[in-house]
């Protein structure tokens, strides 16, 4: 095995820092994405609450149909949200696994291309 300088390998991009950070990035994303999905859900349902308040004041009658649709399709909406959550997590996992596979390939190619 050729003698290499750790600092020079780091500065010349032969040593990659990212594989060490991938695990942290994965768990951060796996936690943040559902939180953002929940906030998006709350924003959608808050629109219905605002419409209820406006209707109580008698200012807006046509919003009844939007709010009724949300109430009637609540189970479908929850199922869609659950499936979207699973797809988000699966997509994020596949995205990170691509990079986990990429870095060993990069290191193997660097070993082949460096004369030694």
Order of alpha helices (4+ residues) and beta strands (2+ residues): alpha-alpha-alpha-alpha
